[in-house]
Amino acid sequence: MNEIALDSPTDEQQRASDPNASIWVAASAGSGKTKVLVDRVLGLLLGGTVPSRILCLTFTKAAATEMAIRVNATLGLWATSADDDLASAIAVLTGSQPDAGKIAHARRLLAYVLDAPGGLKILTIHSFCESLLARFPLEAGIAPHFEVMDERSAAELLAVARDRVLVAARNNGGARSNIADAL
């Protein structure tokens, strides 16, 4: 028998996870932000939002991975849990008892997410921006098929640029004094 953990949200978390509300979540580490966002995604899916129309943005790859794991784990439990356990989990999430149709829909959500074109998008802000630039390079004023520079390459190019500026300053007295003033 699969038991679904019934992590009852606080009143604030319940309000913040409501997919019909526009919210801003700002809280310290360990305060439950990921839980709120996962609950919000689950609420959107339960409400009929197509998985490929949901976009979740995080700052770190670790946070994106954690969110995806939690959503998929919950949907996996929903697909295999006893009706009473699933009904209780949905009631905790939504604040109301689900009918048989909502329970049946919840059981199918994992398959919908896995089969959705493009899947459920949980990305870092950087990877989302990179995908936008890749789709619209001309509009962004960059070369098609660009590559994002890694930190090592950026450091190497920065060192080359710095060296060129310093050599130019050594050869030009006015530039030298301007650089000395800036430092």
Secondary structure as a PSIPRED ss2 file (coil, helix, strand):
# PSIPRED VFORMAT (PSIPRED V4.0)

   1 M C   1.000  0.000  0.000
   2 N C   1.000  0.000  0.000
   3 E C   1.000  0.000  0.000
   4 I C   1.000  0.000  0.000
   5 A C   1.000  0.000  0.000
   6 L C   1.000  0.000  0.000
   7 D C   1.000  0.000  0.000
   8 S C   1.000  0.000  0.000
   9 P C   1.000  0.000  0.000
  10 T C   1.000  0.000  0.000
  11 D H   0.000  1.000  0.000
  12 E H   0.000  1.000  0.000
  13 Q H   0.000  1.000  0.000
  14 Q H   0.000  1.000  0.000
  15 R H   0.000  1.000  0.000
  16 A H   0.000  1.000  0.000
  17 S C   1.000  0.000  0.000
  18 D C   1.000  0.000  0.000
  19 P C   1.000  0.000  0.000
  20 N C   1.000  0.000  0.000
  21 A C   1.000  0.000  0.000
  22 S C   1.000  0.000  0.000
  23 I C   1.000  0.000  0.000
  24 W C   1.000  0.000  0.000
  25 V C   1.000  0.000  0.000
  26 A C   1.000  0.000  0.000
  27 A C   1.000  0.000  0.000
  28 S C   1.000  0.000  0.000
  29 A C   1.000  0.000  0.000
  30 G C   1.000  0.000  0.000
  31 S C   1.000  0.000  0.000
  32 G C   1.000  0.000  0.000
  33 K H   0.000  1.000  0.000
  34 T H   0.000  1.000  0.000
  35 K H   0.000  1.000  0.000
  36 V H   0.000  1.000  0.000
  37 L H   0.000  1.000  0.000
  38 V H   0.000  1.000  0.000
  39 D H   0.000  1.000  0.000
  40 R H   0.000  1.000  0.000
  41 V H   0.000  1.000  0.000
  42 L H   0.000  1.000  0.000
  43 G H   0.000  1.000  0.000
  44 L H   0.000  1.000  0.000
  45 L H   0.000  1.000  0.000
  46 L H   0.000  1.000  0.000
  47 G C   1.000  0.000  0.000
  48 G C   1.000  0.000  0.000
  49 T C   1.000  0.000  0.000
  50 V C   1.000  0.000  0.000
  51 P H   0.000  1.000  0.000
  52 S H   0.000  1.000  0.000
  53 R H   0.000  1.000  0.000
  54 I C   1.000  0.000  0.000
  55 L E   0.000  0.000  1.000
  56 C E   0.000  0.000  1.000
  57 L E   0.000  0.000  1.000
  58 T E   0.000  0.000  1.000
  59 F C   1.000  0.000  0.000
  60 T C   1.000  0.000  0.000
  61 K H   0.000  1.000  0.000
  62 A H   0.000  1.000  0.000
  63 A H   0.000  1.000  0.000
  64 A H   0.000  1.000  0.000
  65 T H   0.000  1.000  0.000
  66 E H   0.000  1.000  0.000
  67 M H   0.000  1.000  0.000
  68 A H   0.000  1.000  0.000
  69 I H   0.000  1.000  0.000
  70 R H   0.000  1.000  0.000
  71 V H   0.000  1.000  0.000
  72 N H   0.000  1.000  0.000
  73 A H   0.000  1.000  0.000
  74 T H   0.000  1.000  0.000
  75 L H   0.000  1.000  0.000
  76 G H   0.000  1.000  0.000
  77 L H   0.000  1.000  0.000
  78 W H   0.000  1.000  0.000
  79 A H   0.000  1.000  0.000
  80 T H   0.000  1.000  0.000
  81 S C   1.000  0.000  0.000
  82 A C   1.000  0.000  0.000
  83 D H   0.000  1.000  0.000
  84 D H   0.000  1.000  0.000
  85 D H   0.000  1.000  0.000
  86 L H   0.000  1.000  0.000
  87 A H   0.000  1.000  0.000
  88 S H   0.000  1.000  0.000
  89 A H   0.000  1.000  0.000
  90 I H   0.000  1.000  0.000
  91 A H   0.000  1.000  0.000
  92 V H   0.000  1.000  0.000
  93 L H   0.000  1.000  0.000
  94 T H   0.000  1.000  0.000
  95 G C   1.000  0.000  0.000
  96 S C   1.000  0.000  0.000
  97 Q C   1.000  0.000  0.000
  98 P C   1.000  0.000  0.000
  99 D C   1.000  0.000  0.000
 100 A H   0.000  1.000  0.000
 101 G H   0.000  1.000  0.000
 102 K H   0.000  1.000  0.000
 103 I H   0.000  1.000  0.000
 104 A H   0.000  1.000  0.000
 105 H H   0.000  1.000  0.000
 106 A H   0.000  1.000  0.000
 107 R H   0.000  1.000  0.000
 108 R H   0.000  1.000  0.000
 109 L H   0.000  1.000  0.000
 110 L H   0.000  1.000  0.000
 111 A H   0.000  1.000  0.000
 112 Y H   0.000  1.000  0.000
 113 V H   0.000  1.000  0.000
 114 L H   0.000  1.000  0.000
 115 D H   0.000  1.000  0.000
 116 A C   1.000  0.000  0.000
 117 P C   1.000  0.000  0.000
 118 G C   1.000  0.000  0.000
 119 G C   1.000  0.000  0.000
 120 L C   1.000  0.000  0.000
 121 K E   0.000  0.000  1.000
 122 I E   0.000  0.000  1.000
 123 L E   0.000  0.000  1.000
 124 T E   0.000  0.000  1.000
 125 I H   0.000  1.000  0.000
 126 H H   0.000  1.000  0.000
 127 S H   0.000  1.000  0.000
 128 F H   0.000  1.000  0.000
 129 C H   0.000  1.000  0.000
 130 E H   0.000  1.000  0.000
 131 S H   0.000  1.000  0.000
 132 L H   0.000  1.000  0.000
 133 L H   0.000  1.000  0.000
 134 A H   0.000  1.000  0.000
 135 R H   0.000  1.000  0.000
 136 F C   1.000  0.000  0.000
 137 P H   0.000  1.000  0.000
 138 L H   0.000  1.000  0.000
 139 E H   0.000  1.000  0.000
 140 A H   0.000  1.000  0.000
 141 G C   1.000  0.000  0.000
 142 I C   1.000  0.000  0.000
 143 A C   1.000  0.000  0.000
 144 P C   1.000  0.000  0.000
 145 H C   1.000  0.000  0.000
 146 F C   1.000  0.000  0.000
 147 E C   1.000  0.000  0.000
 148 V C   1.000  0.000  0.000
 149 M C   1.000  0.000  0.000
 150 D C   1.000  0.000  0.000
 151 E H   0.000  1.000  0.000
 152 R H   0.000  1.000  0.000
 153 S H   0.000  1.000  0.000
 154 A H   0.000  1.000  0.000
 155 A H   0.000  1.000  0.000
 156 E H   0.000  1.000  0.000
 157 L H   0.000  1.000  0.000
 158 L H   0.000  1.000  0.000
 159 A H   0.000  1.000  0.000
 160 V H   0.000  1.000  0.000
 161 A H   0.000  1.000  0.000
 162 R H   0.000  1.000  0.000
 163 D H   0.000  1.000  0.000
 164 R H   0.000  1.000  0.000
 165 V H   0.000  1.000  0.000
 166 L H   0.000  1.000  0.000
 167 V H   0.000  1.000  0.000
 168 A H   0.000  1.000  0.000
 169 A H   0.000  1.000  0.000
 170 R H   0.000  1.000  0.000
 171 N H   0.000  1.000  0.000
 172 N C   1.000  0.000  0.000
 173 G H   0.000  1.000  0.000
 174 G H   0.000  1.000  0.000
 175 A H   0.000  1.000  0.000
 176 R H   0.000  1.000  0.000
 177 S H   0.000  1.000  0.000
 178 N H   0.000  1.000  0.000
 179 I H   0.000  1.000  0.000
 180 A H   0.000  1.000  0.000
 181 D H   0.000  1.000  0.000
 182 A H   0.000  1.000  0.000
 183 L C   1.000  0.000  0.000
